[in-house]
Amino acid sequence: MVRKIIFLLCVFGLLINPAFGEEARTRATNNGHVFFEAVDPEGDDYGPGTYVYPRNKAFQPYKGLFDLLSFKVSEAEEARVNFDVTIHTVTNPWVAPEGFIHPVIHIYISTGKNGFVKPIDDGPEVIFTERHPWKYAITLIAWENSALYYPGPKGELEKAGLSPKLLPDGQTIRVVVPERLIGRPQPDWHYYVLVGSYDGFGPGFFRDVKKDPGDWVFGGGVDEEGEPRVLDLLAPATGKHSQVNQLEMAAAGTPACLYPVGPKSDKALSWPIWTLIGVILLAVIVVKRKPTIVGFWLKSKEE
């Protein structure tokens, strides 16, 4: 009986463990698979918690246009990789050929200890943790401004144009990248996903944030140098690495430091589950075998 209970508890632990992480990795198959996928809280396209939309009617319905819902990296045909970014509400008032105009999306991929801790330009106005520097960067920007940045033969960054498109669901922006440029995604890769607002005249095509909103600027800022232009960020809903906590500036003129999502994020949450399983298992043994305490040991009556 006790062995059956132990077996059931172990199976239960394996089943519930992934549910406590915000990201998940799909098992490899012979006919293609998902390398990585993650969800992001809905309704948080407000940067550090205070940003408000510009007033111009082009930004109607004044919510959801920059609200990141999910991110997925999957295998495509012909040795290519799909990168899918799902946004709550996608409109295209200026009829950009990609099918979207408002979100400016940056994806930074950390593959190890070597790489960069600054974005490709001043647009996001953030930095990345030195623990996870990025090696590859993907920008999804309307009007044929999307690109892949990758290390060349001598380590210098090279640039290749990309052609993202809005999928038929009306929410998911997909870009396909050749494996020969970035390699095959690995289980230990980490990802930064940032969403800003398109401005054809802004730094890195990012729209500015001010204290007071205007027709073409976001409000809710503090009008300090180094203020993030990131409206949404792939991050846990709570905790020290939540979006709000990450996008808070350390001090005036000091950019916010961001942390990626990756395979270790959900593992950090697994220990409470196994602790609970251990406590339940111990309780079952105590009730079933009715042991007596001898020193620091439990000794059953059967012994």
PAZAPA-4460 file (N, C-alpha, C; in steps of 0.05 Angstrom, whole numbers, plus 32768, in hexadecimal, padded with zeros to 4 digits):
% residues 303
    n_x    n_y    n_z   ca_x   ca_y   ca_z    c_x    c_y    c_z   seq   type   mol
   8010   7FE8   8000   8000   8000   8000   8011   8019   8000     1      M     A
   8026   8019   8011   8037   8030   8013   8046   8035   7FF9     2      V     A
   804E   801F   7FEC   805C   8022   7FD2   804A   802E   7FBD     3      R     A
   8031   8026   7FBD   801E   8031   7FAA   801A   804F   7FAE     4      K     A
   8019   8057   7FC8   8016   8073   7FCE   802E   8083   7FC5     5      I     A
   8046   8078   7FCA   805F   8085   7FC1   805E   8089   7FA2     6      I     A
   8057   8074   7F94   8056   8075   7F77   8042   808B   7F6D     7      F     A
   802B   808C   7F79   8017   809F   7F71   8020   80BC   7F77     8      L     A
   802D   80C0   7F8D   8037   80DA   7F94   804C   80E4   7F81     9      L     A
   805E   80D2   7F79   8073   80D9   7F65   8067   80E1   7F4B    10      C     A
   8053   80D1   7F41   8045   80D8   7F28   8037   80F3   7F2B    11      V     A
   802A   80F7   7F41   801C   8111   7F46   8030   8128   7F45    12      F     A
   8047   8125   7F51   805B   813A   7F50   8065   8140   7F35    13      G     A
   8069   812C   7F24   8072   8131   7F09   805C   813F   7EF8    14      L     A
   8043   8138   7EFE   802E   8144   7EEF   8029   8162   7EF6    15      L     A
   802B   8169   7F0F   8024   8184   7F17   803C   8197   7F15    16      I     A
   8054   818D   7F14   806B   819E   7F15   806C   81B3   7EFF    17      N     A
   8067   81AC   7EE5   8068   81C0   7ED0   8053   81D6   7ED3    18      P     A
   803D   81D1   7EE0   8028   81E5   7EE2   8030   81FD   7EF3    19      A     A
   8045   81FB   7F02   804D   8211   7F13   8061   8224   7F05    20      F     A
   8069   821E   7EED   807B   822F   7EDE   806B   823E   7EC9    21      G     A
   8074   8256   7EC2   8066   8265   7EAE   806F   825C   7E92    22      E     A
   8085   824E   7E90   808F   8245   7E76   808F   8227   7E75    23      E     A
   808F   821C   7E5D   808F   81FF   7E5A   809F   81F8   7E41    24      A     A
   80AC   81E1   7E41   80BA   81D7   7E2A   80AE   81BD   7E21    25      R     A
   80A9   81BA   7E08   809C   81A2   7DFE   80B1   818D   7DF7    26      T     A
   80AB   8174   7DFB   80BE   815E   7DF6   80C3   815C   7DD8    27      R     A
   80DC   8155   7DD2   80E4   8153   7DB6   80D6   813C   7DA8    28      A     A
   80CF   8140   7D8F   80C4   812A   7D7F   80D3   812A   7D64    29      T     A
   80CE   8115   7D55   80DC   8112   7D3C   80D1   8124   7D26    30      N     A
   80B9   812E   7D29   80AD   813E   7D14   80A9   815B   7D1C    31      N     A
   80BB   8165   7D2C   80B9   8181   7D34   80AE   8184   7D50    32      G     A
   80B6   819A   7D5D   80AC   819E   7D78   80AE   81BB   7D81    33      H     A
   80A3   81C1   7D98   80A6   81DB   7DA4   80BF   81DB   7DB5    34      V     A
   80D1   81ED   7DB0   80EA   81EF   7DBF   80E5   81FD   7DDA    35      F     A
   80D3   8211   7DD9   80CE   8220   7DF2   80B3   822F   7DEE    36      F     A
   80A5   8231   7E04   808C   8242   7E03   8087   824D   7E1F    37      E     A
   807B   8264   7E20   8075   8271   7E39   805D   8283   7E36    38      A     A
   804F   8287   7E4C   8038   8299   7E4D   803F   82B2   7E5D    39      V     A
   8032   82C8   7E58   8036   82E1   7E66   801B   82EA   7E71    40      D     A
   801B   82F7   7E88   8001   8300   7E93   7FF3   8313   7E80    41      P     A
   7FD8   8311   7E80   7FC8   8322   7E6F   7FC3   833D   7E7C    42      E     A
   7FC2   8352   7E6C   7FBA   836C   7E77   7FD1   837B   7E84    43      G     A
   7FEA   8375   7E7E   8000   8383   7E8B   8012   8393   7E78    44      D     A
   8006   839E   7E64   8015   83AF   7E51   8017   83CC   7E5C    45      D     A
   8022   83CE   7E75   8024   83E7   7E82   8041   83EB   7E8E    46      Y     A
   8054   83DD   7E82   8070   83E1   7E8B   8074   83DA   7EA8    47      G     A
   807F   83ED   7EB8   8083   83E7   7ED4   8069   83EA   7EE5    48      P     A
   8053   83EB   7ED8   8039   83ED   7EE6   802B   8407   7EE4    49      G     A
   8038   841B   7ED7   802D   8436   7ED8   8028   8442   7EBC    50      T     A
   8032   8435   7EA7   8030   8441   7E8C   8013   8441   7E82    51      Y     A
   800C   8456   7E74   7FF1   8459   7E68   7FF4   845F   7E4A    52      V     A
   7FE0   8458   7E3B   7FE1   845A   7E1E   7FE1   8477   7E15    53      Y     A
   7FEC   847D   7DFD   7FE8   8497   7DF0   7FCB   849C   7DEB    54      P     A
   7FC4   84B5   7DE5   7FA8   84BD   7DE2   7F9D   84BB   7DC6    55      R     A
   7FAF   84BA   7DB2   7FA6   84BA   7D97   7F94   84A1   7D91    56      N     A
   7F80   84A5   7D80   7F6D   848F   7D7A   7F7A   8478   7D6C    57      K     A
   7F92   847B   7D61   7FA1   8465   7D55   7FA7   844F   7D69    58      A     A
   7FA6   8456   7D83   7FAC   8442   7D98   7F94   8436   7DA4    59      F     A
   7F7C   843B   7D98   7F64   842D   7DA1   7F68   840F   7D9E    60      Q     A
   7F5E   83FF   7DB1   7F4C   8405   7DC7   7F5A   840E   7DE1    61      P     A
   7F73   8417   7DDE   7F82   8421   7DF5   7F89   840B   7E0A    62      Y     A
   7F8A   83F3   7E01   7F93   83DD   7E11   7F98   83C5   7DFF    63      K     A
   7FAA   83B3   7E07   7FAE   839A   7DF9   7FC1   839B   7DE1    64      G     A
   7FC7   83B3   7DD7   7FD7   83B5   7DBE   7FF4   83AC   7DC3    65      L     A
   7FFD   83AC   7DDB   8019   83A4   7DE2   8019   838E   7DF7    66      F     A
   8002   8382   7DFB   7FFF   836E   7E10   8009   8353   7E07    67      D     A
   8021   834B   7E0E   802C   8331   7E08   801D   831B   7E17    68      L     A
   8014   8307   7E08   8005   82F1   7E14   8016   82D7   7E15    69      L     A
   8025   82D2   7E00   8035   82BA   7DFF   804C   82BC   7DEC    70      S     A
   805F   82AA   7DEF   8077   82A9   7DDE   807D   828C   7DD9    71      F     A
   8084   8285   7DC0   808A   8269   7DBA   80A0   8267   7DA5    72      K     A
   80B1   8253   7DA9   80C7   824D   7D96   80C3   8231   7D8D    73      V     A
   80BF   822D   7D73   80B8   8212   7D69   80C7   820C   7D4F    74      S     A
   80C7   81F3   7D49   80D5   81EA   7D30   80C4   81EF   7D18    75      E     A
   80D1   81F9   7D03   80C4   81FE   7CE9   80D0   81EC   7CD4    76      A     A
   80C5   81EC   7CBD   80CF   81DC   7CA7   80E9   81E8   7C9C    77      E     A
   80F8   81D7   7C8F   8111   81DF   7C81   8125   81EB   7C94    78      E     A
   812A   81DE   7CAA   813E   81E6   7CBE   813B   8203   7CC6    79      A     A
   8123   820A   7CCE   811E   8225   7CD7   810F   8224   7CF2    80      R     A
   810E   823B   7CFF   8102   823D   7D1A   80ED   8253   7D1A    81      V     A
   80D5   824C   7D24   80C0   8260   7D27   80C2   826E   7D42    82      N     A
   80BF   8288   7D42   80BD   8297   7D5B   80A1   82A5   7D5A    83      F     A
   8090   829D   7D6C   8074   82A8   7D6D   8070   82B9   7D86    84      D     A
   8066   82D1   7D81   8060   82E4   7D97   8042   82EB   7D95    85      V     A
   8033   82E4   7DA9   8016   82EA   7DA8   800F   8302   7DB9    86      T     A
   8002   8315   7DAC   7FFA   832F   7DB8   7FDC   832F   7DBB    87      I     A
   7FD2   833A   7DD0   7FB5   833A   7DD6   7FA4   8346   7DBF    88      H     A
   7FAB   835E   7DB6   7F9C   836C   7DA2   7FAF   8377   7D8D    89      T     A
   7FAB   836F   7D74   7FBD   8379   7D5E   7FAC   8388   7D4A    90      V     A
   7FB3   83A2   7D47   7FA6   83B2   7D33   7FBC   83BD   7D20    91      T     A
   7FB3   83C7   7D09   7FC7   83D0   7CF5   7FBC   83E9   7CE7    92      N     A
   7FB9   83FF   7CF6   7FAC   8417   7CEB   7FBC   8423   7CD4    93      P     A
   7FD6   841F   7CD2   7FE6   842A   7CBD   7FED   8416   7CA7    94      W     A
   7FE0   83FF   7CA8   7FE1   83EA   7C94   7FFE   83E2   7C8E    95      V     A
   800D   83DA   7CA2   8028   83D0   7C9E   8027   83B5   7C90    96      A     A
   8039   83AE   7C7F   8037   8395   7C70   8039   837C   7C81    97      P     A
   8045   837E   7C98   8047   8366   7CAA   802D   835F   7CB7    98      E     A
   8019   8371   7CB6   7FFF   836B   7CC3   7FFD   8377   7CDF    99      G     A
   8012   8383   7CE9   8012   8390   7D03   8022   83AA   7D02   100      F     A
   801D   83BC   7D14   802D   83D5   7D14   8034   83DD   7D30   101      I     A
   8023   83DA   7D44   8028   83E5   7D5E   803F   83D8   7D6E   102      H     A
   8040   83BE   7D71   8055   83B3   7D82   8070   83B2   7D75   103      P     A
   8084   83BA   7D84   80A0   83B6   7D7D   80AA   83A0   7D90   104      V     A
   80B2   838A   7D84   80B9   8372   7D95   80D7   836C   7D92   105      I     A
   80E4   836A   7DA9   8100   8361   7DAA   8102   8346   7DB8   106      H     A
   810F   8333   7DAB   8114   8319   7DB7   8132   8316   7DBA   107      I     A
   813C   8311   7DD2   8159   830D   7DD6   815C   82F1   7DE1   108      Y     A
   816F   82E2   7DD5   8174   82C6   7DDC   818F   82C3   7DEA   109      I     A
   818E   82B8   7E02   81A7   82B3   7E11   81AC   8295   7E0F   110      S     A
   81C4   828E   7E05   81CC   8272   7E01   81E2   8269   7E14   111      T     A
   81EC   827B   7E24   8202   8275   7E36   820D   828D   7E43   112      G     A
   8227   828C   7E4A   8233   82A2   7E59   823E   82B8   7E48   113      K     A
   8241   82B3   7E2E   824D   82C7   7E1C   8237   82D6   7E0D   114      N     A
   823A   82F1   7E0B   8227   8300   7DFC   8226   831D   7E05   115      G     A
   820F   832A   7E02   820C   8346   7E07   81F7   834B   7E1D   116      F     A
   81FB   8361   7E2B   81E8   8368   7E40   81D9   8382   7E3A   117      V     A
   81DE   838E   7E23   81CF   83A5   7E1A   81BF   839E   7E01   118      K     A
   81A8   83AA   7DFD   8198   83A5   7DE5   81A7   83AE   7DCC   119      P     A
   819B   83A7   7DB5   81A8   83AE   7D9C   81A8   83CC   7D97   120      I     A
   8196   83DB   7DA4   8195   83F8   7DA1   818A   8404   7DBB   121      D     A
   8186   841E   7DBB   817C   842C   7DD3   815E   842B   7DD6   122      D     A
   8150   841D   7DC4   8133   841D   7DC5   8126   8414   7DDF   123      G     A
   812D   83FC   7DE8   811F   83F2   7E01   8127   8401   7E1A   124      P     A
   8140   840C   7E1B   814B   841A   7E32   814B   8407   7E4B   125      E     A
   8157   83F0   7E47   815B   83DC   7E5D   8176   83CF   7E59   126      V     A
   817E   83BF   7E6D   8195   83AE   7E6A   818D   8392   7E73   127      I     A
   819F   837F   7E6E   8199   8363   7E75   81AD   8359   7E8A   128      F     A
   81A4   8346   7E9A   81B5   833C   7EAF   81CE   832F   7EA3   129      T     A
   81E5   8333   7EB0   81FE   8328   7EA6   81FE   8309   7EA8   130      E     A
   81EC   82FE   7EB8   81EB   82E1   7EBA   81E0   82D4   7EA0   131      R     A
   81D0   82E3   7E91   81C5   82D9   7E78   81C8   82ED   7E61   132      H     A
   81E0   82F2   7E58   81E4   8303   7E41   81D8   82F6   7E27   133      P     A
   81D0   8307   7E15   81C4   82FC   7DFD   81D8   82F8   7DE6   134      W     A
   81D2   82E4   7DD6   81E3   82DE   7DBF   81D5   82E5   7DA4   135      K     A
   81BB   82E1   7DA4   81AB   82E7   7D8C   8195   82FA   7D93   136      Y     A
   818F   830C   7D80   8178   831F   7D85   8167   831F   7D6C   137      A     A
   814D   8320   7D71   8139   8321   7D5B   8127   8339   7D61   138      I     A
   8124   834A   7D4D   8112   8361   7D4F   80FB   835E   7D3B   139      T     A
   80E3   8362   7D45   80CB   8360   7D34   80BF   837C   7D33   140      L     A
   80C3   838A   7D1D   80BC   83A6   7D1A   80AF   83A9   7CFE   141      I     A
   8099   83B7   7CFD   808A   83BB   7CE4   809A   83CB   7CD0   142      A     A
   808F   83CB   7CB8   809B   83DA   7CA1   80B7   83D0   7C9A   143      W     A
   80BA   83B5   7C9A   80D2   83A8   7C91   80EB   83AF   7CA1   144      E     A
   80E8   83B3   7CBB   80FE   83BA   7CCC   8106   83A3   7CDE   145      N     A
   80FB   838B   7CDB   8102   8374   7CEC   811D   8368   7CE4   146      S     A
   812A   835D   7CF8   8145   8353   7CF2   814E   833E   7D07   147      A     A
   8161   832E   7D00   816F   831C   7D12   818B   8326   7D15   148      L     A
   8195   8327   7D2E   81B1   832E   7D34   81BF   8316   7D3F   149      Y     A
   81D5   830E   7D33   81E3   82F6   7D3B   8201   82FA   7D39   150      Y     A
   8211   82EB   7D48   822E   82EE   7D47   823A   82E4   7D2D   151      P     A
   824C   82F4   7D21   8259   82EC   7D09   8272   82DB   7D0F   152      G     A
   8282   82D4   7CFB   829A   82C3   7CFF   82AD   82CE   7D13   153      P     A
   82AF   82E8   7D15   82C2   82F4   7D28   82B5   82FF   7D41   154      K     A
   829C   82F7   7D45   828E   8300   7D5D   827E   8319   7D5A   155      G     A
   8282   8327   7D44   8273   8340   7D3F   8256   833A   7D38   156      E     A
   8244   834C   7D3F   8228   8348   7D38   8222   834C   7D1B   157      L     A
   8215   8339   7D0F   820B   833B   7CF4   81ED   833D   7CF4   158      E     A
   81E2   8348   7CDE   81C5   834D   7CDD   81B9   8340   7CC4   159      K     A
   81A2   8334   7CC8   8194   8328   7CB1   8177   8331   7CB3   160      A     A
   816B   8339   7C9D   814F   8342   7C9D   813C   832B   7CA2   161      G     A
   8126   8331   7CAF   8111   831D   7CB4   80F6   8327   7CAB   162      L     A
   80E3   8314   7CA7   80C9   831C   7C9D   80B3   8310   7CAE   163      S     A
   80AD   831D   7CC5   8097   8313   7CD6   807C   8317   7CC9   164      P     A
   8069   8308   7CD3   804D   830B   7CC8   8039   8305   7CDE   165      K     A
   8022   8310   7CDC   800C   830B   7CEE   7FFE   82F2   7CE5   166      L     A
   7FFB   82DE   7CF7   7FED   82C5   7CF0   7FCF   82C9   7CEF   167      L     A
   7FC1   82B6   7CE3   7FA4   82B9   7CE0   7F94   82BD   7CFA   168      P     A
   7FA0   82B5   7D11   7F91   82B9   7D2A   7F8E   82D7   7D31   169      D     A
   7F9D   82E8   7D23   7F9B   8305   7D28   7FA9   830F   7D40   170      G     A
   7FB8   82FD   7D4E   7FC6   8305   7D66   7FE3   82FD   7D67   171      Q     A
   7FEA   82E9   7D58   8005   82DE   7D59   8017   82E8   7D42   172      T     A
   802D   82F3   7D4A   8041   82FD   7D37   8057   82E8   7D35   173      I     A
   805C   82DD   7D1D   806F   82C8   7D1A   8086   82D2   7D08   174      R     A
   809E   82CA   7D0F   80B5   82CE   7CFE   80C4   82B4   7CFD   175      V     A
   80CF   82AD   7CE5   80DD   8294   7CE0   80FA   829A   7CDC   176      V     A
   810C   828C   7CEB   8128   8291   7CEB   8137   8278   7CE3   177      V     A
   814A   8279   7CD0   8159   8262   7CC8   816B   8257   7CDF   178      P     A
   816B   823D   7CE2   817C   8231   7CF7   8199   8236   7CF1   179      E     A
   81A1   8239   7CD9   81BD   823D   7CD3   81C8   8257   7CDF   180      R     A
   81B6   826A   7CE6   81BF   8283   7CF1   81BF   8283   7D10   181      L     A
   81AD   8273   7D1C   81AC   8274   7D39   81B0   8258   7D46   182      I     A
   81B1   8243   7D35   81B4   8228   7D40   8199   821E   7D49   183      G     A
   8199   8205   7D52   8180   81F9   7D5B   817C   8200   7D78   184      R     A
   8164   820C   7D80   815F   8214   7D9B   8163   81FD   7DAF   185      P     A
   8170   8203   7DC5   8177   81EF   7DD9   8166   81F3   7DF3   186      Q     A
   8163   81DD   7E02   8152   81DF   7E1A   815C   81F3   7E2F   187      P     A
   8176   81FA   7E2F   8180   820C   7E43   8181   8229   7E3A   188      D     A
   8176   822F   7E22   8176   824B   7E19   8162   825B   7E2A   189      W     A
   8168   8275   7E2D   8157   8288   7E3B   814E   829E   7E28   190      H     A
   8136   82A9   7E2D   812B   82BD   7E1B   8121   82D6   7E29   191      Y     A
   8129   82ED   7E1E   811D   8306   7E25   8109   830E   7E0F   192      Y     A
   80F1   8316   7E16   80DE   831F   7E02   80D2   8339   7E0B   193      V     A
   80D7   834F   7DFC   80CF   836A   7E03   80BB   8375   7DEF   194      L     A
   80A8   8384   7DF8   8095   8391   7DE5   8094   83AF   7DEB   195      V     A
   8099   83BE   7DD6   8097   83DB   7DD7   8082   83E5   7DC2   196      G     A
   8081   83FF   7DBF   806E   840A   7DAC   807D   8417   7D94   197      S     A
   8073   8411   7D7C   8080   841B   7D64   807F   8439   7D61   198      Y     A
   8095   8445   7D5C   8097   8461   7D56   80AD   8464   7D40   199      D     A
   80A5   846B   7D28   80B8   846C   7D12   80CF   8480   7D16   200      G     A
   80CC   8492   7D29   80E1   84A6   7D2F   80EE   84A2   7D4A   201      F     A
   80E6   848D   7D59   80F1   8489   7D73   810B   8479   7D73   202      G     A
   811A   8478   7D89   8132   8469   7D8A   812D   844B   7D88   203      P     A
   8138   843F   7D74   8133   8422   7D6F   8116   841D   7D69   204      G     A
   8107   8431   7D5F   80EB   842F   7D58   80D9   842D   7D71   205      F     A
   80E4   8433   7D89   80D4   8431   7DA2   80C8   844D   7DA8   206      F     A
   80AF   844D   7DB1   80A1   8465   7DB9   80A9   846D   7DD5   207      R     A
   80AB   8487   7DDA   80B3   8492   7DF3   809E   8490   7E09   208      D     A
   80A6   8491   7E22   8095   8491   7E39   809A   84AB   7E48   209      V     A
   8086   84BA   7E4E   8088   84D3   7E5D   8077   84D2   7E76   210      K     A
   8079   84E6   7E86   8068   84E7   7E9E   804B   84EA   7E97   211      K     A
   8045   84FB   7E84   8029   84FF   7E7B   8025   84F4   7E5F   212      D     A
   800F   84E6   7E5A   800B   84DB   7E3F   8004   84F1   7E2C   213      P     A
   800B   84ED   7E13   8003   84FF   7DFD   7FF7   84EF   7DE6   214      G     A
   7FF3   84FC   7DD0   7FE8   84ED   7DB9   7FFB   84D7   7DB0   215      D     A
   8015   84DC   7DB2   8028   84C9   7DA7   803D   84BF   7DBB   216      W     A
   8039   84C4   7DD4   804C   84BA   7DE9   803C   84AD   7DFF   217      V     A
   8049   8499   7E0C   803C   848C   7E23   8040   849E   7E3B   218      F     A
   802D   849B   7E4E   802F   84A9   7E67   8034   8495   7E7E   219      G     A
   8037   84A0   7E96   803B   848F   7EAD   8058   848C   7EB4   220      G     A
   806A   849A   7EA6   8086   8498   7EAC   808F   84AC   7EC1   221      G     A
   80A9   84AE   7EC5   80B3   84C1   7ED9   80C5   84D6   7ECD   222      V     A
   80C7   84D6   7EB2   80D7   84EA   7EA3   80F4   84EA   7EAD   223      D     A
   80FF   84D2   7EB1   811B   84D0   7EB9   812A   84C1   7EA3   224      E     A
   8144   84C7   7EA1   8155   84B9   7E8D   8156   849C   7E95   225      E     A
   8155   848A   7E81   8157   846E   7E87   813C   8460   7E8A   226      G     A
   8126   846F   7E86   810C   8463   7E8A   8107   844E   7E74   227      E     A
   80FE   8436   7E7B   80F9   8421   7E68   80E3   8429   7E54   228      P     A
   80E7   8421   7E3B   80D2   8425   7E27   80C4   840A   7E21   229      R     A
   80C6   83F8   7E34   80BA   83DD   7E31   809E   83DD   7E3F   230      V     A
   808A   83D5   7E2F   806F   83D5   7E39   8067   83BA   7E45   231      L     A
   8071   83A5   7E39   806C   838A   7E44   8085   8379   7E41   232      D     A
   8088   8366   7E53   80A0   8356   7E55   8099   833A   7E5D   233      L     A
   80A4   8326   7E4F   809F   830A   7E57   80AC   8305   7E72   234      L     A
   809B   8301   7E86   80A4   82FF   7EA1   808F   82F2   7EB3   235      A     A
   8097   82E8   7ECA   8084   82DC   7EDD   8070   82F1   7EE6   236      P     A
   8059   82E8   7EEE   8044   82FA   7EF8   804B   8307   7F13   237      A     A
   805A   82F8   7F23   8062   8302   7F3D   807F   82FC   7F43   238      T     A
   8089   8306   7F5A   80A4   8300   7F62   80B8   8316   7F5A   239      G     A
   80D1   8312   7F62   80E5   8327   7F5D   80EB   832C   7F40   240      K     A
   80E4   8318   7F2F   80E9   831C   7F12   80CF   8321   7F03   241      H     A
   80BB   832A   7F11   80A2   8332   7F03   80A8   834A   7EF2   242      S     A
   8096   834F   7EDF   809A   8366   7ECC   809D   8380   7EDB   243      Q     A
   808B   8385   7EEE   808C   839F   7EFC   80A6   83A2   7F0B   244      V     A
   80B0   838D   7F18   80C9   838F   7F27   80E1   8392   7F14   245      N     A
   80E0   8385   7EFE   80F7   8387   7EEB   80F9   83A2   7EDE   246      Q     A
   80E2   83AE   7ED8   80E2   83C8   7EC9   80E5   83E0   7EDB   247      L     A
   80E7   83DC   7EF5   80ED   83F3   7F06   810A   83FB   7F04   248      E     A
   810E   8415   7EFF   812A   841E   7EFD   8137   841D   7F18   249      M     A
   8151   8415   7F18   8160   8414   7F31   8164   8431   7F3C   250      A     A
   8169   8443   7F2A   816D   845F   7F31   816B   8470   7F18   251      A     A
   8168   848A   7F1B   8166   849B   7F03   817F   8498   7EF2   252      A     A
   817B   8492   7ED8   8191   848F   7EC6   819C   8472   7EC5   253      G     A
   8191   8460   7ED6   819A   8445   7ED6   8185   8433   7ECA   254      T     A
   818A   8427   7EB2   8175   8417   7EA5   816C   83FF   7EB6   255      P     A
   8154   83F6   7EB2   814A   83DF   7EC0   8159   83C6   7EB6   256      A     A
   815E   83B3   7EC8   816C   839B   7EC1   8158   8384   7EBE   257      C     A
   8158   8376   7EA7   8144   8362   7EA1   8150   8346   7EA4   258      L     A
   813E   8333   7EAA   8145   8317   7EAD   8134   8306   7E99   259      Y     A
   8140   82F1   7E8D   8131   82E2   7E79   8120   82CC   7E85   260      P     A
   8110   82C0   7E74   8102   82A7   7E7C   8111   8290   7E70   261      V     A
   8111   8279   7E7E   8120   8262   7E74   811B   824A   7E85   262      G     A
   812B   8235   7E81   8125   821B   7E8E   8127   821B   7EAC   263      P     A
   8136   822E   7EB8   8139   822D   7ED5   8123   823C   7EE4   264      K     A
   8113   824B   7ED6   80FE   825B   7EE3   80EA   8249   7EF1   265      S     A
   80E0   8234   7EE4   80CC   8223   7EF0   80D8   820F   7F03   266      D     A
   80F2   8208   7F00   80FE   81F5   7F12   8100   8201   7F2E   267      K     A
   8103   821C   7F2F   8105   8229   7F49   80EB   8226   7F59   268      A     A
   80D5   8220   7F4B   80BC   821E   7F58   80B5   8201   7F5F   269      L     A
   80C6   81ED   7F57   80BF   81D1   7F5B   80C4   81C7   7F77   270      S     A
   80D7   81D4   7F86   80DE   81C9   7FA0   80C6   81C9   7FB4   271      W     A
   80B4   81DD   7FB4   809E   81DC   7FC7   808C   81C3   7FC2   272      P     A
   8089   81BC   7FA8   8079   81A5   7FA2   8084   818C   7FAD   273      I     A
   809E   8188   7FA9   80AB   8170   7FB3   80AD   816F   7FD1   274      W     A
   80AF   8187   7FDD   80AE   8188   7FFA   8093   817F   8005   275      T     A
   807E   8188   7FF7   8063   8180   7FFE   805F   8162   7FFB   276      L     A
   8069   8157   7FE5   8067   813A   7FE1   8075   812B   7FF7   277      I     A
   808D   8135   7FFF   809C   8128   8014   808D   8128   802E   278      G     A
   8080   813F   8035   8071   8140   804D   8059   812D   804D   279      V     A
   804B   812C   8036   8034   811A   8034   803D   80FD   8037   280      I     A
   8053   80F7   8029   805E   80DB   802A   8065   80D3   8047   281      L     A
   8072   80E5   8055   807A   80E0   8070   8061   80DB   8082   282      L     A
   804D   80EC   807D   8035   80E9   808D   8027   80CE   8088   283      A     A
   8027   80C6   806F   801B   80AC   8068   802A   8095   8076   284      V     A
   8044   8097   8076   8054   8082   8082   804F   8081   80A0   285      I     A
   804E   8098   80AD   8049   809A   80C9   802E   808E   80D1   286      V     A
   8019   8095   80C1   7FFF   808B   80C7   7FFD   806D   80C2   287      V     A
   8009   8064   80AC   8006   8048   80A4   8016   8035   80B6   288      K     A
   802E   803C   80BD   8040   802A   80CB   8042   802F   80E8   289      R     A
   8037   8046   80F1   8037   804E   810E   8052   804A   811B   290      K     A
   8067   8059   8111   8081   8055   811D   8084   8062   8138   291      P     A
   8099   805A   8146   80A1   8068   815F   80BB   8076   815A   292      T     A
   80BF   808C   8169   80D7   809C   8166   80ED   8091   8178   293      I     A
   8104   808A   816C   811C   8081   817A   8132   8094   8173   294      V     A
   8139   80A6   8186   814E   80BA   8180   8144   80CC   816A   295      G     A
   8153   80CD   8153   814C   80DD   813C   813E   80CC   8127   296      F     A
   8139   80B3   812C   812F   80A1   8117   8112   8099   811D   297      W     A
   8104   8093   8107   80EA   8087   8109   80EC   8069   8106   298      L     A
   80E2   805B   8119   80E4   803E   8119   80C8   8032   811A   299      K     A
   80C1   8022   8105   80A6   8017   8105   80A3   8000   8117   300      S     A
   808A   7FF9   811E   8085   7FE3   8130   808D   7FC9   8123   301      K     A
   808C   7FC8   8108   8094   7FB0   80FA   80B1   7FA9   80FE   302      E     A
   80C1   7FBE   8104   80DE   7FB9   8108   80E3   7FB1   8125   303      E     A
***
